[in-house]
Amino acid sequence: MISVSEAQEILSKFSNKGPIERVSFENCLNRLLAENIYADRDAPPFDRVAMDGIAIQSDQLQIRQQFIIEDIQAAGQEQKSLNKPENCLEVMTGAVLPVHTDCVIPYEKLTIKNGVARLNSTDHKAFQNTHKKGIDAKKGDQLLASGTWIHPGVKGVLATTGHTEIKVIQVPKIMICSTGDELVPITHNPLPHQIRRSNVYMLQAALKDLNIEAHTTHLPDDKDQLNASIGKLLEEYDLLMFSGAVSKGKYDFLPTVFKELGIQIHIHGVKQKPGKPFLFGTIGSKSVFGFPGNPSSTLVCFHLYFKWWYNHYLGKAPNNNYAYLNNEVTFKKPLTNHLLIKSSVEDGKILANPVANSGSGDLVHLALADGFLSLPAEKDTFKKGEIFPITFFHQTGL
């Protein structure tokens, strides 16, 4: 067996940056940008009115406190001009600042009566409440860098620069496979010796949290059928995920089937609890992740290893988070202990509160946890207040 860090190092070597594809503007949200984006014009493209009110020549503020309204400059209209310096134009937010004006006074600081605007205060100056042309960016400036995560604000920049198609890192096509003859669909009433399938839906939800839509299927505990089914799936999908059948049981056929199919196994067995039998392999450009069948093992290994692999696939550096252990814990085995926790925040610190459970097969208490601490193998006593790496089960940024 190898250590957690050794397993992650191997995964890094077999996670080439994903291919690039073009997607429509409508479908680019929560994707990773794969091109630099440049301003196609100045931003803003004109001197822009920033508040509803009147536009005047600021040098008139030393002479007068009231202005005759000449006209209205609305947003979307061509630029108008102020004809007389003693007058003003009513202006709307987003409009072009009229020629011969350089100061906008909001309605809240005016009294308008009979076509005359009177100032209620004298604390005004040139270029107030205006948004100068090109102050945010000049034409040709880089606005977004390749590798930027497309969130709503980024999508706004893509819209204002006229990008109807965007280059992004392609999302891998993934099939999640459950194994085990004891598993039945969630719509069934299981017999006393059966349980409903849950791990595949847990993995499907975890992938959706990463903006990956994945399919699911179930494969029987039959070596020949596994061989035939997996061979076909490898033709159609970029990555296969398995839950179960990777340990040493008599019906854990997957390691043997993988070898028969030509899949090179790079990892099989990690010094950790839960998730010791974790498996990773490749065949050509395709990847295979084998997660142990117990729910905690499956979810922990997904976040430790698939997300690590996927960050490298995207060309992103994984986030490193740390938390303070909030209770003393003892763990005697010389393994990395991935301790289920419920986090809280106190005085700006993340506190990790251990979640009591009966082991890696305890799905009920797994649902109470929002992540896990990875406690190092070289220690057996972990004191309250010590800091350890924390991995969250929910998307807090890859």
VENFENSUL-V208375 format. One record per helix or strand. SS is the DSSP state (@ for helix, = for strand). FROM is the first residue (numbers start at 1). LEN is the number of residues. If there is no record, write none. Layout:
BEGIN
<<SS | FROM | LEN> <SS | FROM | LEN>>
END
This chain:
BEGIN
<<= | 2 | 1> <@ | 4 | 10> <= | 20 | 5> <@ | 25 | 3> <= | 32 | 2> <= | 37 | 2> <= | 43 | 1> <= | 48 | 2> <= | 53 | 4> <@ | 58 | 5> <= | 66 | 8> <= | 81 | 1> <= | 87 | 5> <= | 96 | 1> <= | 99 | 1> <= | 103 | 4> <@ | 107 | 3> <= | 110 | 4> <= | 116 | 4> <= | 130 | 2> <= | 137 | 1> <= | 142 | 3> <= | 149 | 1> <@ | 152 | 9> <= | 165 | 5> <= | 174 | 6> <= | 183 | 2> <= | 195 | 2> <@ | 199 | 10> <= | 215 | 5> <@ | 223 | 14> <= | 239 | 5> <@ | 254 | 7> <= | 264 | 5> <= | 270 | 1> <= | 272 | 2> <= | 279 | 5> <= | 286 | 6> <@ | 295 | 20> <= | 321 | 5> <= | 329 | 2> <= | 336 | 11> <= | 349 | 6> <@ | 363 | 4> <= | 371 | 5> <= | 381 | 2> <= | 387 | 6>>
END
